Amino acid sequence: MDTRRHTSHPAVVKRLRRVEGHLRSVLAMIDGGRPCLDIAQQLHAVERAVAEAKRTLIRDHLDHCLDTTGSTAAGRRASIVEVKAIARYL
């Protein structure tokens, strides 16, 4: 198993920190009695940030898989299996 750190992890951490900030804002809004629409808008920002982090990780994983499988038939089959597995998370 390849334990190298993927190149996008710093970008994912940055995006997840943004999610953390949005969630803190949501909690503050709830505690402050803000209207539901404001809270919903902030939760939508959380969803967008999580989705971007997920896409970044998936893109990086797919690039890594395609780079390491080579041009053999077995490598191509392994790539197809990985792409199918990744597609479940899109």
PDB file of N, CA, C and O in Angstrom:
ATOM      1  N   MET A   1       0.839  -1.184   0.000  1.00  0.00           N
ATOM      2  CA  MET A   1       0.000   0.000   0.000  1.00  0.00           C
ATOM      3  C   MET A   1       0.879   1.241   0.000  1.00  0.00           C
ATOM      4  O   MET A   1       1.846   1.347   0.754  1.00  0.00           O
ATOM      5  N   ASP A   2       0.520   2.154  -0.850  1.00  0.00           N
ATOM      6  CA  ASP A   2       1.286   3.392  -0.971  1.00  0.00           C
ATOM      7  C   ASP A   2       0.852   4.358   0.123  1.00  0.00           C
ATOM      8  O   ASP A   2      -0.317   4.736   0.189  1.00  0.00           O
ATOM      9  N   THR A   3       1.779   4.756   0.974  1.00  0.00           N
ATOM     10  CA  THR A   3       1.435   5.640   2.090  1.00  0.00           C
ATOM     11  C   THR A   3       1.895   7.070   1.854  1.00  0.00           C
ATOM     12  O   THR A   3       1.881   7.889   2.773  1.00  0.00           O
ATOM     13  N   ARG A   4       2.306   7.375   0.617  1.00  0.00           N
ATOM     14  CA  ARG A   4       2.714   8.752   0.324  1.00  0.00           C
ATOM     15  C   ARG A   4       1.542   9.694   0.504  1.00  0.00           C
ATOM     16  O   ARG A   4       0.387   9.334   0.280  1.00  0.00           O
ATOM     17  N   ARG A   5       1.860  10.888   0.906  1.00  0.00           N
ATOM     18  CA  ARG A   5       0.833  11.909   1.094  1.00  0.00           C
ATOM     19  C   ARG A   5       0.428  12.449  -0.276  1.00  0.00           C
ATOM     20  O   ARG A   5       1.282  12.821  -1.082  1.00  0.00           O
ATOM     21  N   HIS A   6      -0.849  12.489  -0.528  1.00  0.00           N
ATOM     22  CA  HIS A   6      -1.327  13.006  -1.806  1.00  0.00           C
ATOM     23  C   HIS A   6      -1.111  14.517  -1.849  1.00  0.00           C
ATOM     24  O   HIS A   6      -1.044  15.176  -0.811  1.00  0.00           O
ATOM     25  N   THR A   7      -1.006  15.043  -3.035  1.00  0.00           N
ATOM     26  CA  THR A   7      -0.658  16.456  -3.201  1.00  0.00           C
ATOM     27  C   THR A   7      -1.769  17.400  -2.771  1.00  0.00           C
ATOM     28  O   THR A   7      -1.489  18.549  -2.428  1.00  0.00           O
ATOM     29  N   SER A   8      -3.011  16.957  -2.780  1.00  0.00           N
ATOM     30  CA  SER A   8      -4.110  17.874  -2.488  1.00  0.00           C
ATOM     31  C   SER A   8      -4.441  17.987  -1.007  1.00  0.00           C
ATOM     32  O   SER A   8      -5.272  18.816  -0.636  1.00  0.00           O
ATOM     33  N   HIS A   9      -3.830  17.195  -0.160  1.00  0.00           N
ATOM     34  CA  HIS A   9      -4.221  17.223   1.256  1.00  0.00           C
ATOM     35  C   HIS A   9      -4.137  18.605   1.895  1.00  0.00           C
ATOM     36  O   HIS A   9      -5.037  18.960   2.656  1.00  0.00           O
ATOM     37  N   PRO A  10      -3.107  19.403   1.626  1.00  0.00           N
ATOM     38  CA  PRO A  10      -3.120  20.757   2.203  1.00  0.00           C
ATOM     39  C   PRO A  10      -4.332  21.567   1.732  1.00  0.00           C
ATOM     40  O   PRO A  10      -4.898  22.337   2.507  1.00  0.00           O
ATOM     41  N   ALA A  11      -4.725  21.402   0.492  1.00  0.00           N
ATOM     42  CA  ALA A  11      -5.905  22.104  -0.021  1.00  0.00           C
ATOM     43  C   ALA A  11      -7.171  21.606   0.665  1.00  0.00           C
ATOM     44  O   ALA A  11      -8.078  22.390   0.946  1.00  0.00           O
ATOM     45  N   VAL A  12      -7.234  20.313   0.933  1.00  0.00           N
ATOM     46  CA  VAL A  12      -8.400  19.747   1.610  1.00  0.00           C
ATOM     47  C   VAL A  12      -8.466  20.252   3.048  1.00  0.00           C
ATOM     48  O   VAL A  12      -9.538  20.601   3.541  1.00  0.00           O
ATOM     49  N   VAL A  13      -7.327  20.288   3.712  1.00  0.00           N
ATOM     50  CA  VAL A  13      -7.291  20.797   5.087  1.00  0.00           C
ATOM     51  C   VAL A  13      -7.767  22.243   5.118  1.00  0.00           C
ATOM     52  O   VAL A  13      -8.520  22.635   6.010  1.00  0.00           O
ATOM     53  N   LYS A  14      -7.331  23.031   4.149  1.00  0.00           N
ATOM     54  CA  LYS A  14      -7.750  24.436   4.070  1.00  0.00           C
ATOM     55  C   LYS A  14      -9.267  24.534   3.911  1.00  0.00           C
ATOM     56  O   LYS A  14      -9.911  25.357   4.562  1.00  0.00           O
ATOM     57  N   ARG A  15      -9.828  23.704   3.059  1.00  0.00           N
ATOM     58  CA  ARG A  15     -11.265  23.728   2.834  1.00  0.00           C
ATOM     59  C   ARG A  15     -12.027  23.255   4.077  1.00  0.00           C
ATOM     60  O   ARG A  15     -13.085  23.794   4.403  1.00  0.00           O
ATOM     61  N   LEU A  16     -11.495  22.266   4.754  1.00  0.00           N
ATOM     62  CA  LEU A  16     -12.164  21.775   5.955  1.00  0.00           C
ATOM     63  C   LEU A  16     -12.076  22.783   7.097  1.00  0.00           C
ATOM     64  O   LEU A  16     -12.980  22.851   7.930  1.00  0.00           O
ATOM     65  N   ARG A  17     -11.029  23.542   7.145  1.00  0.00           N
ATOM     66  CA  ARG A  17     -10.953  24.621   8.140  1.00  0.00           C
ATOM     67  C   ARG A  17     -12.031  25.671   7.845  1.00  0.00           C
ATOM     68  O   ARG A  17     -12.619  26.247   8.761  1.00  0.00           O
ATOM     69  N   ARG A  18     -12.275  25.905   6.567  1.00  0.00           N
ATOM     70  CA  ARG A  18     -13.342  26.825   6.178  1.00  0.00           C
ATOM     71  C   ARG A  18     -14.693  26.267   6.646  1.00  0.00           C
ATOM     72  O   ARG A  18     -15.541  27.011   7.139  1.00  0.00           O
ATOM     73  N   VAL A  19     -14.883  24.958   6.489  1.00  0.00           N
ATOM     74  CA  VAL A  19     -16.108  24.313   6.971  1.00  0.00           C
ATOM     75  C   VAL A  19     -16.246  24.523   8.473  1.00  0.00           C
ATOM     76  O   VAL A  19     -17.326  24.850   8.966  1.00  0.00           O
ATOM     77  N   GLU A  20     -15.159  24.334   9.188  1.00  0.00           N
ATOM     78  CA  GLU A  20     -15.176  24.512  10.632  1.00  0.00           C
ATOM     79  C   GLU A  20     -15.622  25.936  11.003  1.00  0.00           C
ATOM     80  O   GLU A  20     -16.411  26.126  11.929  1.00  0.00           O
ATOM     81  N   GLY A  21     -15.115  26.915  10.278  1.00  0.00           N
ATOM     82  CA  GLY A  21     -15.509  28.297  10.526  1.00  0.00           C
ATOM     83  C   GLY A  21     -16.985  28.531  10.256  1.00  0.00           C
ATOM     84  O   GLY A  21     -17.660  29.224  11.017  1.00  0.00           O
ATOM     85  N   HIS A  22     -17.488  27.945   9.159  1.00  0.00           N
ATOM     86  CA  HIS A  22     -18.909  28.078   8.838  1.00  0.00           C
ATOM     87  C   HIS A  22     -19.768  27.426   9.922  1.00  0.00           C
ATOM     88  O   HIS A  22     -20.807  27.963  10.305  1.00  0.00           O
ATOM     89  N   LEU A  23     -19.328  26.267  10.412  1.00  0.00           N
ATOM     90  CA  LEU A  23     -20.109  25.583  11.451  1.00  0.00           C
ATOM     91  C   LEU A  23     -20.121  26.377  12.756  1.00  0.00           C
ATOM     92  O   LEU A  23     -21.134  26.420  13.454  1.00  0.00           O
ATOM     93  N   ARG A  24     -18.998  26.998  13.078  1.00  0.00           N
ATOM     94  CA  ARG A  24     -18.973  27.857  14.264  1.00  0.00           C
ATOM     95  C   ARG A  24     -19.952  29.018  14.103  1.00  0.00           C
ATOM     96  O   ARG A  24     -20.628  29.408  15.055  1.00  0.00           O
ATOM     97  N   SER A  25     -20.020  29.563  12.895  1.00  0.00           N
ATOM     98  CA  SER A  25     -20.964  30.648  12.625  1.00  0.00           C
ATOM     99  C   SER A  25     -22.405  30.175  12.782  1.00  0.00           C
ATOM    100  O   SER A  25     -23.252  30.893  13.313  1.00  0.00           O
ATOM    101  N   VAL A  26     -22.672  28.949  12.310  1.00  0.00           N
ATOM    102  CA  VAL A  26     -24.022  28.405  12.435  1.00  0.00           C
ATOM    103  C   VAL A  26     -24.399  28.292  13.910  1.00  0.00           C
ATOM    104  O   VAL A  26     -25.502  28.672  14.301  1.00  0.00           O
ATOM    105  N   LEU A  27     -23.491  27.774  14.722  1.00  0.00           N
ATOM    106  CA  LEU A  27     -23.769  27.642  16.159  1.00  0.00           C
ATOM    107  C   LEU A  27     -24.010  29.013  16.799  1.00  0.00           C
ATOM    108  O   LEU A  27     -24.916  29.175  17.617  1.00  0.00           O
ATOM    109  N   ALA A  28     -23.195  29.987  16.420  1.00  0.00           N
ATOM    110  CA  ALA A  28     -23.369  31.337  16.964  1.00  0.00           C
ATOM    111  C   ALA A  28     -24.706  31.930  16.528  1.00  0.00           C
ATOM    112  O   ALA A  28     -25.369  32.619  17.303  1.00  0.00           O
ATOM    113  N   MET A  29     -25.095  31.659  15.286  1.00  0.00           N
ATOM    114  CA  MET A  29     -26.365  32.171  14.790  1.00  0.00           C
ATOM    115  C   MET A  29     -27.545  31.543  15.539  1.00  0.00           C
ATOM    116  O   MET A  29     -28.515  32.223  15.872  1.00  0.00           O
ATOM    117  N   ILE A  30     -27.445  30.246  15.794  1.00  0.00           N
ATOM    118  CA  ILE A  30     -28.511  29.559  16.532  1.00  0.00           C
ATOM    119  C   ILE A  30     -28.588  30.109  17.953  1.00  0.00           C
ATOM    120  O   ILE A  30     -29.668  30.419  18.455  1.00  0.00           O
ATOM    121  N   ASP A  31     -27.427  30.225  18.590  1.00  0.00           N
ATOM    122  CA  ASP A  31     -27.401  30.768  19.954  1.00  0.00           C
ATOM    123  C   ASP A  31     -27.916  32.202  19.999  1.00  0.00           C
ATOM    124  O   ASP A  31     -28.530  32.612  20.983  1.00  0.00           O
ATOM    125  N   GLY A  32     -27.671  32.951  18.952  1.00  0.00           N
ATOM    126  CA  GLY A  32     -28.086  34.349  18.902  1.00  0.00           C
ATOM    127  C   GLY A  32     -29.526  34.556  18.465  1.00  0.00           C
ATOM    128  O   GLY A  32     -30.014  35.686  18.433  1.00  0.00           O
ATOM    129  N   GLY A  33     -30.211  33.461  18.127  1.00  0.00           N
ATOM    130  CA  GLY A  33     -31.611  33.572  17.722  1.00  0.00           C
ATOM    131  C   GLY A  33     -31.823  34.147  16.335  1.00  0.00           C
ATOM    132  O   GLY A  33     -32.857  34.760  16.071  1.00  0.00           O
ATOM    133  N   ARG A  34     -30.861  33.958  15.448  1.00  0.00           N
ATOM    134  CA  ARG A  34     -30.981  34.482  14.078  1.00  0.00           C
ATOM    135  C   ARG A  34     -32.098  33.758  13.327  1.00  0.00           C
ATOM    136  O   ARG A  34     -32.458  32.632  13.671  1.00  0.00           O
ATOM    137  N   PRO A  35     -32.639  34.410  12.302  1.00  0.00           N
ATOM    138  CA  PRO A  35     -33.708  33.776  11.512  1.00  0.00           C
ATOM    139  C   PRO A  35     -33.232  32.495  10.822  1.00  0.00           C
ATOM    140  O   PRO A  35     -32.058  32.341  10.483  1.00  0.00           O
ATOM    141  N   CYS A  36     -34.177  31.597  10.630  1.00  0.00           N
ATOM    142  CA  CYS A  36     -33.869  30.296  10.020  1.00  0.00           C
ATOM    143  C   CYS A  36     -33.249  30.444   8.632  1.00  0.00           C
ATOM    144  O   CYS A  36     -32.376  29.658   8.265  1.00  0.00           O
ATOM    145  N   LEU A  37     -33.679  31.429   7.862  1.00  0.00           N
ATOM    146  CA  LEU A  37     -33.144  31.616   6.511  1.00  0.00           C
ATOM    147  C   LEU A  37     -31.648  31.933   6.563  1.00  0.00           C
ATOM    148  O   LEU A  37     -30.881  31.422   5.746  1.00  0.00           O
ATOM    149  N   ASP A  38     -31.229  32.764   7.507  1.00  0.00           N
ATOM    150  CA  ASP A  38     -29.803  33.078   7.650  1.00  0.00           C
ATOM    151  C   ASP A  38     -29.004  31.819   7.986  1.00  0.00           C
ATOM    152  O   ASP A  38     -27.924  31.587   7.443  1.00  0.00           O
ATOM    153  N   ILE A  39     -29.551  31.024   8.883  1.00  0.00           N
ATOM    154  CA  ILE A  39     -28.874  29.788   9.283  1.00  0.00           C
ATOM    155  C   ILE A  39     -28.810  28.827   8.103  1.00  0.00           C
ATOM    156  O   ILE A  39     -27.784  28.183   7.884  1.00  0.00           O
ATOM    157  N   ALA A  40     -29.892  28.723   7.344  1.00  0.00           N
ATOM    158  CA  ALA A  40     -29.923  27.837   6.175  1.00  0.00           C
ATOM    159  C   ALA A  40     -28.889  28.264   5.141  1.00  0.00           C
ATOM    160  O   ALA A  40     -28.232  27.421   4.531  1.00  0.00           O
ATOM    161  N   GLN A  41     -28.743  29.568   4.945  1.00  0.00           N
ATOM    162  CA  GLN A  41     -27.741  30.058   3.996  1.00  0.00           C
ATOM    163  C   GLN A  41     -26.335  29.692   4.456  1.00  0.00           C
ATOM    164  O   GLN A  41     -25.485  29.327   3.644  1.00  0.00           O
ATOM    165  N   GLN A  42     -26.094  29.791   5.747  1.00  0.00           N
ATOM    166  CA  GLN A  42     -24.779  29.434   6.270  1.00  0.00           C
ATOM    167  C   GLN A  42     -24.537  27.933   6.147  1.00  0.00           C
ATOM    168  O   GLN A  42     -23.421  27.507   5.851  1.00  0.00           O
ATOM    169  N   LEU A  43     -25.571  27.132   6.370  1.00  0.00           N
ATOM    170  CA  LEU A  43     -25.437  25.682   6.198  1.00  0.00           C
ATOM    171  C   LEU A  43     -25.183  25.321   4.741  1.00  0.00           C
ATOM    172  O   LEU A  43     -24.488  24.347   4.450  1.00  0.00           O
ATOM    173  N   HIS A  44     -25.742  26.099   3.835  1.00  0.00           N
ATOM    174  CA  HIS A  44     -25.480  25.874   2.415  1.00  0.00           C
ATOM    175  C   HIS A  44     -23.992  26.123   2.116  1.00  0.00           C
ATOM    176  O   HIS A  44     -23.389  25.403   1.320  1.00  0.00           O
ATOM    177  N   ALA A  45     -23.420  27.122   2.744  1.00  0.00           N
ATOM    178  CA  ALA A  45     -21.983  27.380   2.580  1.00  0.00           C
ATOM    179  C   ALA A  45     -21.168  26.206   3.117  1.00  0.00           C
ATOM    180  O   ALA A  45     -20.128  25.865   2.552  1.00  0.00           O
ATOM    181  N   VAL A  46     -21.628  25.590   4.198  1.00  0.00           N
ATOM    182  CA  VAL A  46     -20.957  24.402   4.741  1.00  0.00           C
ATOM    183  C   VAL A  46     -20.997  23.276   3.714  1.00  0.00           C
ATOM    184  O   VAL A  46     -19.983  22.629   3.453  1.00  0.00           O
ATOM    185  N   GLU A  47     -22.166  23.046   3.137  1.00  0.00           N
ATOM    186  CA  GLU A  47     -22.321  21.985   2.133  1.00  0.00           C
ATOM    187  C   GLU A  47     -21.395  22.204   0.940  1.00  0.00           C
ATOM    188  O   GLU A  47     -20.762  21.264   0.459  1.00  0.00           O
ATOM    189  N   ARG A  48     -21.317  23.443   0.465  1.00  0.00           N
ATOM    190  CA  ARG A  48     -20.440  23.743  -0.683  1.00  0.00           C
ATOM    191  C   ARG A  48     -18.979  23.477  -0.342  1.00  0.00           C
ATOM    192  O   ARG A  48     -18.247  22.899  -1.145  1.00  0.00           O
ATOM    193  N   ALA A  49     -18.555  23.898   0.847  1.00  0.00           N
ATOM    194  CA  ALA A  49     -17.160  23.714   1.239  1.00  0.00           C
ATOM    195  C   ALA A  49     -16.820  22.227   1.407  1.00  0.00           C
ATOM    196  O   ALA A  49     -15.736  21.791   1.021  1.00  0.00           O
ATOM    197  N   VAL A  50     -17.736  21.459   1.976  1.00  0.00           N
ATOM    198  CA  VAL A  50     -17.513  20.013   2.129  1.00  0.00           C
ATOM    199  C   VAL A  50     -17.461  19.350   0.756  1.00  0.00           C
ATOM    200  O   VAL A  50     -16.608  18.496   0.516  1.00  0.00           O
ATOM    201  N   ALA A  51     -18.354  19.730  -0.138  1.00  0.00           N
ATOM    202  CA  ALA A  51     -18.367  19.149  -1.482  1.00  0.00           C
ATOM    203  C   ALA A  51     -17.070  19.454  -2.224  1.00  0.00           C
ATOM    204  O   ALA A  51     -16.540  18.589  -2.922  1.00  0.00           O
ATOM    205  N   GLU A  52     -16.559  20.658  -2.081  1.00  0.00           N
ATOM    206  CA  GLU A  52     -15.298  21.011  -2.741  1.00  0.00           C
ATOM    207  C   GLU A  52     -14.138  20.209  -2.169  1.00  0.00           C
ATOM    208  O   GLU A  52     -13.263  19.768  -2.915  1.00  0.00           O
ATOM    209  N   ALA A  53     -14.121  20.018  -0.858  1.00  0.00           N
ATOM    210  CA  ALA A  53     -13.069  19.200  -0.244  1.00  0.00           C
ATOM    211  C   ALA A  53     -13.148  17.775  -0.751  1.00  0.00           C
ATOM    212  O   ALA A  53     -12.123  17.163  -1.051  1.00  0.00           O
ATOM    213  N   LYS A  54     -14.351  17.245  -0.849  1.00  0.00           N
ATOM    214  CA  LYS A  54     -14.539  15.877  -1.338  1.00  0.00           C
ATOM    215  C   LYS A  54     -14.079  15.748  -2.789  1.00  0.00           C
ATOM    216  O   LYS A  54     -13.386  14.794  -3.143  1.00  0.00           O
ATOM    217  N   ARG A  55     -14.466  16.708  -3.624  1.00  0.00           N
ATOM    218  CA  ARG A  55     -14.045  16.659  -5.033  1.00  0.00           C
ATOM    219  C   ARG A  55     -12.527  16.735  -5.157  1.00  0.00           C
ATOM    220  O   ARG A  55     -11.935  16.053  -5.993  1.00  0.00           O
ATOM    221  N   THR A  56     -11.902  17.556  -4.332  1.00  0.00           N
ATOM    222  CA  THR A  56     -10.447  17.681  -4.374  1.00  0.00           C
ATOM    223  C   THR A  56      -9.783  16.354  -4.013  1.00  0.00           C
ATOM    224  O   THR A  56      -8.843  15.926  -4.683  1.00  0.00           O
ATOM    225  N   LEU A  57     -10.267  15.706  -2.960  1.00  0.00           N
ATOM    226  CA  LEU A  57      -9.701  14.409  -2.570  1.00  0.00           C
ATOM    227  C   LEU A  57      -9.908  13.349  -3.648  1.00  0.00           C
ATOM    228  O   LEU A  57      -8.994  12.587  -3.963  1.00  0.00           O
ATOM    229  N   ILE A  58     -11.107  13.304  -4.207  1.00  0.00           N
ATOM    230  CA  ILE A  58     -11.403  12.311  -5.236  1.00  0.00           C
ATOM    231  C   ILE A  58     -10.550  12.551  -6.476  1.00  0.00           C
ATOM    232  O   ILE A  58     -10.004  11.607  -7.048  1.00  0.00           O
ATOM    233  N   ARG A  59     -10.434  13.809  -6.893  1.00  0.00           N
ATOM    234  CA  ARG A  59      -9.620  14.142  -8.060  1.00  0.00           C
ATOM    235  C   ARG A  59      -8.164  13.723  -7.848  1.00  0.00           C
ATOM    236  O   ARG A  59      -7.534  13.148  -8.736  1.00  0.00           O
ATOM    237  N   ASP A  60      -7.644  14.020  -6.657  1.00  0.00           N
ATOM    238  CA  ASP A  60      -6.270  13.667  -6.341  1.00  0.00           C
ATOM    239  C   ASP A  60      -6.086  12.147  -6.324  1.00  0.00           C
ATOM    240  O   ASP A  60      -5.094  11.632  -6.839  1.00  0.00           O
ATOM    241  N   HIS A  61      -7.039  11.437  -5.734  1.00  0.00           N
ATOM    242  CA  HIS A  61      -6.942   9.981  -5.673  1.00  0.00           C
ATOM    243  C   HIS A  61      -6.993   9.378  -7.074  1.00  0.00           C
ATOM    244  O   HIS A  61      -6.233   8.463  -7.391  1.00  0.00           O
ATOM    245  N   LEU A  62      -7.881   9.890  -7.898  1.00  0.00           N
ATOM    246  CA  LEU A  62      -7.986   9.386  -9.266  1.00  0.00           C
ATOM    247  C   LEU A  62      -6.703   9.654 -10.045  1.00  0.00           C
ATOM    248  O   LEU A  62      -6.207   8.769 -10.742  1.00  0.00           O
ATOM    249  N   ASP A  63      -6.167  10.854  -9.934  1.00  0.00           N
ATOM    250  CA  ASP A  63      -4.902  11.170 -10.607  1.00  0.00           C
ATOM    251  C   ASP A  63      -3.800  10.232 -10.133  1.00  0.00           C
ATOM    252  O   ASP A  63      -3.009   9.740 -10.938  1.00  0.00           O
ATOM    253  N   HIS A  64      -3.749   9.988  -8.841  1.00  0.00           N
ATOM    254  CA  HIS A  64      -2.730   9.104  -8.271  1.00  0.00           C
ATOM    255  C   HIS A  64      -2.888   7.689  -8.820  1.00  0.00           C
ATOM    256  O   HIS A  64      -1.901   7.047  -9.180  1.00  0.00           O
ATOM    257  N   CYS A  65      -4.124   7.205  -8.882  1.00  0.00           N
ATOM    258  CA  CYS A  65      -4.366   5.852  -9.396  1.00  0.00           C
ATOM    259  C   CYS A  65      -3.964   5.733 -10.856  1.00  0.00           C
ATOM    260  O   CYS A  65      -3.341   4.752 -11.261  1.00  0.00           O
ATOM    261  N   LEU A  66      -4.321   6.725 -11.632  1.00  0.00           N
ATOM    262  CA  LEU A  66      -3.994   6.677 -13.059  1.00  0.00           C
ATOM    263  C   LEU A  66      -2.486   6.783 -13.290  1.00  0.00           C
ATOM    264  O   LEU A  66      -1.959   6.189 -14.231  1.00  0.00           O
ATOM    265  N   ASP A  67      -1.798   7.531 -12.441  1.00  0.00           N
ATOM    266  CA  ASP A  67      -0.350   7.672 -12.577  1.00  0.00           C
ATOM    267  C   ASP A  67       0.392   6.397 -12.207  1.00  0.00           C
ATOM    268  O   ASP A  67       1.457   6.122 -12.761  1.00  0.00           O
ATOM    269  N   THR A  68      -0.154   5.612 -11.277  1.00  0.00           N
ATOM    270  CA  THR A  68       0.582   4.457 -10.756  1.00  0.00           C
ATOM    271  C   THR A  68       0.221   3.133 -11.408  1.00  0.00           C
ATOM    272  O   THR A  68       0.900   2.135 -11.164  1.00  0.00           O
ATOM    273  N   THR A  69      -0.825   3.087 -12.232  1.00  0.00           N
ATOM    274  CA  THR A  69      -1.241   1.789 -12.765  1.00  0.00           C
ATOM    275  C   THR A  69      -0.458   1.354 -13.998  1.00  0.00           C
ATOM    276  O   THR A  69      -0.360   0.158 -14.272  1.00  0.00           O
ATOM    277  N   GLY A  70       0.086   2.280 -14.727  1.00  0.00           N
ATOM    278  CA  GLY A  70       0.857   1.900 -15.904  1.00  0.00           C
ATOM    279  C   GLY A  70      -0.031   1.589 -17.092  1.00  0.00           C
ATOM    280  O   GLY A  70      -1.232   1.856 -17.082  1.00  0.00           O
ATOM    281  N   SER A  71       0.581   1.025 -18.107  1.00  0.00           N
ATOM    282  CA  SER A  71      -0.159   0.791 -19.350  1.00  0.00           C
ATOM    283  C   SER A  71      -0.495  -0.678 -19.564  1.00  0.00           C
ATOM    284  O   SER A  71      -0.928  -1.047 -20.657  1.00  0.00           O
ATOM    285  N   THR A  72      -0.314  -1.514 -18.576  1.00  0.00           N
ATOM    286  CA  THR A  72      -0.637  -2.930 -18.735  1.00  0.00           C
ATOM    287  C   THR A  72      -2.148  -3.135 -18.679  1.00  0.00           C
ATOM    288  O   THR A  72      -2.883  -2.276 -18.193  1.00  0.00           O
ATOM    289  N   ALA A  73      -2.596  -4.269 -19.175  1.00  0.00           N
ATOM    290  CA  ALA A  73      -4.031  -4.576 -19.145  1.00  0.00           C
ATOM    291  C   ALA A  73      -4.520  -4.667 -17.699  1.00  0.00           C
ATOM    292  O   ALA A  73      -5.604  -4.179 -17.378  1.00  0.00           O
ATOM    293  N   ALA A  74      -3.731  -5.285 -16.834  1.00  0.00           N
ATOM    294  CA  ALA A  74      -4.118  -5.392 -15.425  1.00  0.00           C
ATOM    295  C   ALA A  74      -4.203  -4.006 -14.785  1.00  0.00           C
ATOM    296  O   ALA A  74      -5.085  -3.743 -13.968  1.00  0.00           O
ATOM    297  N   GLY A  75      -3.285  -3.133 -15.161  1.00  0.00           N
ATOM    298  CA  GLY A  75      -3.308  -1.769 -14.647  1.00  0.00           C
ATOM    299  C   GLY A  75      -4.535  -1.009 -15.099  1.00  0.00           C
ATOM    300  O   GLY A  75      -5.130  -0.256 -14.329  1.00  0.00           O
ATOM    301  N   ARG A  76      -4.913  -1.208 -16.355  1.00  0.00           N
ATOM    302  CA  ARG A  76      -6.116  -0.548 -16.864  1.00  0.00           C
ATOM    303  C   ARG A  76      -7.361  -1.074 -16.158  1.00  0.00           C
ATOM    304  O   ARG A  76      -8.269  -0.307 -15.837  1.00  0.00           O
ATOM    305  N   ARG A  77      -7.402  -2.391 -15.917  1.00  0.00           N
ATOM    306  CA  ARG A  77      -8.542  -2.958 -15.191  1.00  0.00           C
ATOM    307  C   ARG A  77      -8.610  -2.400 -13.776  1.00  0.00           C
ATOM    308  O   ARG A  77      -9.692  -2.092 -13.276  1.00  0.00           O
ATOM    309  N   ALA A  78      -7.452  -2.270 -13.132  1.00  0.00           N
ATOM    310  CA  ALA A  78      -7.417  -1.705 -11.779  1.00  0.00           C
ATOM    311  C   ALA A  78      -7.902  -0.260 -11.798  1.00  0.00           C
ATOM    312  O   ALA A  78      -8.597   0.175 -10.879  1.00  0.00           O
ATOM    313  N   SER A  79      -7.541   0.479 -12.832  1.00  0.00           N
ATOM    314  CA  SER A  79      -7.999   1.872 -12.951  1.00  0.00           C
ATOM    315  C   SER A  79      -9.515   1.934 -13.103  1.00  0.00           C
ATOM    316  O   SER A  79     -10.169   2.790 -12.506  1.00  0.00           O
ATOM    317  N   ILE A  80     -10.068   1.035 -13.895  1.00  0.00           N
ATOM    318  CA  ILE A  80     -11.521   1.011 -14.091  1.00  0.00           C
ATOM    319  C   ILE A  80     -12.229   0.701 -12.779  1.00  0.00           C
ATOM    320  O   ILE A  80     -13.250   1.311 -12.462  1.00  0.00           O
ATOM    321  N   VAL A  81     -11.690  -0.239 -12.022  1.00  0.00           N
ATOM    322  CA  VAL A  81     -12.273  -0.576 -10.718  1.00  0.00           C
ATOM    323  C   VAL A  81     -12.239   0.638  -9.797  1.00  0.00           C
ATOM    324  O   VAL A  81     -13.214   0.919  -9.100  1.00  0.00           O
ATOM    325  N   GLU A  82     -11.122   1.354  -9.791  1.00  0.00           N
ATOM    326  CA  GLU A  82     -11.007   2.549  -8.954  1.00  0.00           C
ATOM    327  C   GLU A  82     -11.988   3.626  -9.386  1.00  0.00           C
ATOM    328  O   GLU A  82     -12.619   4.263  -8.543  1.00  0.00           O
ATOM    329  N   VAL A  83     -12.122   3.836 -10.684  1.00  0.00           N
ATOM    330  CA  VAL A  83     -13.039   4.859 -11.190  1.00  0.00           C
ATOM    331  C   VAL A  83     -14.470   4.508 -10.783  1.00  0.00           C
ATOM    332  O   VAL A  83     -15.231   5.389 -10.382  1.00  0.00           O
ATOM    333  N   LYS A  84     -14.842   3.235 -10.881  1.00  0.00           N
ATOM    334  CA  LYS A  84     -16.179   2.826 -10.464  1.00  0.00           C
ATOM    335  C   LYS A  84     -16.376   3.054  -8.971  1.00  0.00           C
ATOM    336  O   LYS A  84     -17.445   3.494  -8.549  1.00  0.00           O
ATOM    337  N   ALA A  85     -15.368   2.763  -8.176  1.00  0.00           N
ATOM    338  CA  ALA A  85     -15.474   2.981  -6.732  1.00  0.00           C
ATOM    339  C   ALA A  85     -15.605   4.469  -6.423  1.00  0.00           C
ATOM    340  O   ALA A  85     -16.393   4.860  -5.562  1.00  0.00           O
ATOM    341  N   ILE A  86     -14.838   5.293  -7.118  1.00  0.00           N
ATOM    342  CA  ILE A  86     -14.886   6.731  -6.908  1.00  0.00           C
ATOM    343  C   ILE A  86     -16.245   7.291  -7.337  1.00  0.00           C
ATOM    344  O   ILE A  86     -16.762   8.206  -6.697  1.00  0.00           O
ATOM    345  N   ALA A  87     -16.814   6.764  -8.387  1.00  0.00           N
ATOM    346  CA  ALA A  87     -18.079   7.280  -8.904  1.00  0.00           C
ATOM    347  C   ALA A  87     -19.198   7.192  -7.864  1.00  0.00           C
ATOM    348  O   ALA A  87     -20.140   7.984  -7.899  1.00  0.00           O
ATOM    349  N   ARG A  88     -19.102   6.252  -6.958  1.00  0.00           N
ATOM    350  CA  ARG A  88     -20.123   6.130  -5.919  1.00  0.00           C
ATOM    351  C   ARG A  88     -20.150   7.343  -4.997  1.00  0.00           C
ATOM    352  O   ARG A  88     -21.174   7.635  -4.379  1.00  0.00           O
ATOM    353  N   TYR A  89     -19.031   8.045  -4.904  1.00  0.00           N
ATOM    354  CA  TYR A  89     -18.931   9.183  -3.986  1.00  0.00           C
ATOM    355  C   TYR A  89     -19.178  10.528  -4.661  1.00  0.00           C
ATOM    356  O   TYR A  89     -19.130  11.569  -4.006  1.00  0.00           O
ATOM    357  N   LEU A  90     -19.436  10.511  -5.942  1.00  0.00           N
ATOM    358  CA  LEU A  90     -19.673  11.777  -6.660  1.00  0.00           C
ATOM    359  C   LEU A  90     -21.108  12.221  -6.550  1.00  0.00           C
ATOM    360  O   LEU A  90     -21.475  13.262  -7.095  1.00  0.00           O
TER     361      LEU A  90
END
